[in-house]
Amino acid sequence: MKYEDIPLIDNEAIHNFEFTVDGHRAFIDYKRKDDKIYLIHTEVPVELEGKGVASAMVEKAFNYIEEKHLKLIPLCVYVVGYLKRHPEWARILAIQN
């Protein structure tokens, strides 16, 4: 399934990036401080597991972070793993190795 046309919503009130697929809500919890954004937890409902939803959501979140000129601090295990598989996104990290 392709997710390009599904928008990522920044729900600032509850500090979530939200992604709704087939009526199911996936999300990434975040905290923001100054120009840094901490991605804390990624959650995908059981109905969407194994369909590439988390990957698409993280990619959209990274694009958002880059567009807003923020720096990423990845605290979520899934996000850290995604960064290892996609090292090109190291450019948005607050601390680069």
Buried (B, 14 or more C-beta within 10 A) or exposed (E): EEBEEBEBBBEEEEBBBBBBBEEEBBBBBBEBEEEBBBBBBBBBBEEBEEBBBBBBBBBBBBEBBBEEEBBBBBBBEBBEBBBEEEEEBEEBBEEEE
